[in-house]
C-alpha cells in the first residue's frame, strides 16, 4: 500500500513530465523550433561533383536574399571571405568533405553542426553592417584554430 505522500509526489512528477513533453511538442510542431532534420544526404567522397556543391559561392536569389553554397574541409571554408548588403537574408547550404565541423557566426545566434554525408541548411538575416567572424567551433584537427572566415555586411 502506498503512503499518501508517495501518491502526491508520483502524481506531481508525472504531471511535470507530461507538461514538459507537451511544451516541447508545441515548440517543435507549432512554432517550428525543432532541430534540423538532416534528411538530405550526400556522398562525402563526391562533394566536388555533386550539385550544388560543385560550384560553391554566393548567389543572389531575390531582393536582399542570397544563397551561400559552402563546403567545409580541413581548416577552410569554400567560399572564403564574402560580402553582402545590410538587411540581407542569407540561406546557407553547407556540407563537409571530411570530418564534423561546427559553424558559428559571432554576433549572431547562428550555430550549426556540419557533418560529412549530410546537407545542413540554415538561414540568417544580417541587419547591421559590420564584419562577422564565421568560425568552426567543433575541434576538427590540429589546424582547427585557423578555420575562420569573414562575412562583410555593407
C-alpha positions in Angstrom: 0.0 0.0 0.0 1.3 3.4 -1.0 1.5 6.2 1.5 -0.4 9.4 0.7 2.8 11.4 0.3 4.1 8.9 -2.2 0.9 9.2 -4.3 1.2 13.0 -4.3 4.9 13.0 -5.4 4.2 10.4 -8.1 1.2 12.5 -9.4 3.3 15.7 -9.4 6.2 14.1 -11.1 4.0 12.5 -13.8 2.3 15.9 -14.3 5.6 17.7 -14.7 6.9 15.2 -17.2 3.7 15.4 -19.2 3.9 19.2 -19.1 7.5 19.3 -20.4 6.6 16.9 -23.2 3.6 19.0 -24.2 5.6 22.2 -24.2 8.4 20.6 -26.2 5.9 19.2 -28.7 4.2 22.5 -29.1 7.5 24.3 -29.7 8.6 21.8 -32.3 5.4 21.2 -34.2 3.6 24.6 -33.9 6.5 27.1 -33.5 8.9 25.2 -35.8 11.7 25.2 -33.2 12.8 21.6 -33.8 16.3 20.6 -34.7 17.2 20.3 -38.4 16.1 17.0 -39.9 19.3 16.0 -41.5 17.4 14.2 -44.2 19.3 15.5 -47.1 22.4 13.3 -47.7 25.3 13.4 -50.0 28.3 11.2 -50.7 31.2 12.9 -48.9 33.6 11.4 -51.5 31.7 13.1 -54.4 31.0 16.5 -52.9 33.0 18.3 -55.7 31.0 16.7 -58.4 27.5 16.9 -56.8 25.3 19.9 -57.3 25.1 22.5 -55.8 28.5 21.9 -54.1 30.3 21.5 -57.4 30.0 25.3 -57.7 30.3 26.8 -54.1 29.7 30.5 -53.9 27.4 33.4 -53.1 24.3 33.7 -55.3 21.6 36.4 -55.2 18.2 34.7 -55.3 15.9 37.6 -54.6 15.9 41.2 -53.5 18.1 41.3 -50.4 18.1 37.5 -50.4 21.2 35.3 -51.0 22.1 31.7 -51.0 25.6 30.7 -49.9 26.6 27.2 -51.1 29.5 26.3 -48.9 31.8 23.3 -48.4 33.9 22.8 -45.3 37.1 20.9 -45.3 40.4 20.7 -43.5 40.7 24.1 -41.8 38.9 26.1 -44.5 35.5 27.3 -45.8 34.8 27.5 -49.5 33.9 30.2 -50.4 36.1 32.1 -48.0 35.5 35.8 -47.2 32.5 37.3 -48.9 30.4 40.4 -48.9 26.6 41.1 -48.7 24.5 44.2 -48.3 23.0 45.1 -44.9 19.5 43.8 -44.3 20.1 40.7 -46.4 18.7 37.3 -45.6 21.3 34.6 -46.3 20.4 30.9 -46.8 23.4 28.8 -46.0 23.6 25.3 -47.7 26.6 23.5 -46.3 28.3 20.1 -46.2 31.6 18.7 -45.0 34.1 16.9 -47.2 36.0 15.3 -44.3 35.1 15.5 -40.6 32.4 17.1 -38.4 32.6 20.8 -38.3 30.7 23.3 -36.2 29.8 26.6 -37.8 29.2 29.7 -35.7 28.9 33.3 -36.7 30.0 35.6 -33.9 27.4 38.3 -33.0 24.5 36.3 -34.2 22.6 33.3 -33.0 23.7 31.1 -35.9 25.3 27.8 -34.7 25.1 24.6 -36.7 26.8 21.2 -37.0 28.0 20.2 -40.4 28.7 16.5 -40.8 30.1 14.5 -43.7 27.3 12.9 -45.7 24.6 15.4 -44.7 23.5 18.7 -46.1 22.9 21.4 -43.5 20.6 24.3 -44.3 20.3 27.4 -42.0 19.1 30.9 -42.6 20.5 34.1 -41.0 19.5 37.8 -41.5 22.2 40.3 -41.3 20.6 43.6 -40.3 23.6 45.5 -39.0 26.6 46.5 -41.2 30.0 45.2 -40.0 32.4 42.3 -40.1 31.1 39.0 -38.8 33.5 36.2 -38.0 32.4 32.8 -39.1 34.4 30.1 -37.4 34.5 26.4 -36.7 33.5 25.6 -33.1 34.0 21.9 -33.3 37.5 20.5 -33.0 38.4 19.2 -36.4 42.2 18.6 -36.2 45.5 20.2 -35.5 44.8 23.4 -37.5 41.3 23.9 -36.1 42.2 27.3 -34.6 42.8 28.6 -38.1 39.4 27.7 -39.5 37.7 31.0 -39.9 36.4 33.4 -42.5 34.8 36.8 -42.5 31.4 37.9 -43.8 31.4 41.6 -44.5 28.0 43.3 -44.3 27.9 46.8 -46.0 
